[in-house]
Amino acid sequence: MPKALIVIDAQVDFCPGGRLAVEGGDQIIAPINDLMADYDAVVLTQDWHPENHSSFADNHDGAEPFSTVEMPYGPQVLWPRHCVINSPGAGFHPALAVDVADVIIRKGYRPEIDSYSAFFENDHQTRTGLEGYLRERGLMSLDFVGLAHDFCVAWSAIDAAKLGFNVGVIEDATRAIDLNGSKKAAQDNMRAAGVMLK
C-alpha cells in the first residue's frame, strides 16, 4: 500500500527560540529528513495565521496565554502569537528538507477559527483538502511526525483514522507541549481511535 509521511508544523516558532517553542523541537528535524526517503509521498503542514487570529491571547482583552475560552466550535486554548503569515517564525525550520515535499498544506489562516488538524479546522467541518489529495494518489497508509505531539500531530492522526486511513505516529520524531498532562491524554485518545504509536 503506498504510504505518505505527514510532517506537522516543523516551523521556526515551534522550535527553541520561537514564539511557541516546544522543548527539543529542533531535535526531530534530522530524523524527519532521514525518514522521507522511505515514503511514496511527503506532505508538510504549515500553521499560517493572520495577525488578527482569534486563537492569539493578545487579541482578547486581559487574556493570559494558555488560558481557555469558549468559541462557537467549542473550547479554545489561547496561544502566544505565533506563525503569523509571512513572518520568519512561520517559516519551516531551516534544516528541514522542504524540497522533498510533494505538497504543503497551510492551516489556521481563517481569523475566526483555529486549525490543529491537517484535515479539518477546529469546527471538524471545514476541510483543508488533504484527504482528497491523499485519496486521489491512493495514499491510504500514513505516518505522522512533527510538532506538537499532543495537539496538531494527535488531532491530525485521530482525524486520519476516523477518515479510514491506516495511521501511525512515530513518537521519536515528535515533541509535546505537555500542557496539564496533554501528552498522555493525546496518547490515550490516539490509541482509542486506532492510531498505532510507533
Phi, psi and omega in degrees: 000125178303141185230150181238145171261122180254112183261111186269117164049049177278069191245159185303316184293342179264000179254161181311133185094348180273175186284339177223059190291135172261126183305127179076011183302328180284342183287346183265353186295311180298314176300323177297314178303320181294329181286333193304323184293344183275001187239156178281340178206151176235127178245132173251137170252154185220117173295133194211083190257138169288161181303326186266025185296138185289346179273356180276125181304321184286359171266007177235120184305122174076003184278142178265143172304142179076004169280171184237139175233162175269127173251166178305335182262003178125191182293143182225123171290136175267124187255157165301150178304129185203157174048047177288136184314128177067009176277158177304323182294336179280347180290157174293152175307134187300338180272353181290137181281072185297328184294346179277343187295139173278326182204150175242125178255120177263140184220158179083017183271353175275123188301331190268358184212137178275168183213099176275317186284148174286350185253326184221151165293173185291354172280354181062016179241314186283118186270152178269342185098352183294319181304312181298319179300312182295318180295319179301326181266001179071024182267088186257355176248120188233136169243136182250140175219171173117207190231143347260147184313314191269358177238271189293324178293310182297313180299319180295315182295317180296316178298319180299318179296318179297331180276359174098009177279157172272117196235134171230157171236122179272096192294330178295340180254028172226164169221150185251151169286320180056061178272111179054047177078020185292337180292310180297319178300318179296318178299315180298316181294322179293314178302316181297331180275355180094014178279133177273120176270121188252000000 
